[in-house]
């Protein structure tokens, strides 16, 4: 945390120094103009793995050796996910006249950390057994209660990534209090601290017609029978992506010398990601990333 804070202060000083040289003859080719700090969250499309494919990531798993005939894919595990933090520097390039900078076009470069669930898949099976027949004292309606054994198997592969981000942004009037921007960007990153996990659980409960179930009491509804987790260290791979940053920016103050330099912004990034997981192979997927951050000019 101390290192990150020192880096943030250094970038802010660099921005302040660069902002003092915004016009004149023979200005520098590149000027540091902004520092961005943005927490992020992203959702990925499904990786669609199978039990056989996942076994290469958990070769010693005893859970994967069991019989899962009749299990169905669970919609609960339909998407991968991730979150992280980015620190970026905004750069302006000298205009053709050489006396100033194009304030509406900005290059952004920075580093980011992400924790990503590359593979997140689940399977389930419900086995039903006759349990009881209940008769309502008030209406005389019969309710057939089944005893249900719910079995779940979930597979997950997670990695942490350190990434380099590059993007170019095109802004509306940057002098206004509100501005919009869009552009194109890319990142490349290496993974570390990768793990694969296999989880098996069983739950027992009783069920019936919900319209009449309120007439009866005393039947247990949901009990955990088993919950077993296996976790394995796996090799770390890499990921690359192209995305389209789209955002809205708000300047906090109009006249205060300090706060007029501070902006809040919201950014979304639809993108395409390629991730390589060693021994497993490549994962191609689309994703949507969101971030709410602070920009200091």
Secondary structure, DSSP 8 states (H G I E B T S, - for coil): -HHHHHHHHHHHHHHHHHHT--SSTT--SEEEEEEEEEEEEEEE------HHHHGGG-TT-SGGGS--TT-EE-GGG--EEEEEEEEEEEEEEB-TTSSSB-TTEEEEEEEEEEEEEEEEEEEEEEEEEEEEEEE-TTT--EEEEEEEEEEEEEEEEEEEEEEEEEEEEEES-TTSSEEEEEEEEEEEEEEEEEEEEEEEEEEEEEE--TTTGGG-------EEEEEEEEEEE----EEEEEEEEEEEEEES-SS-TTGGGEEEEEEEEEEEEEEEETTTEEEEEEEEEEEEEEEE-
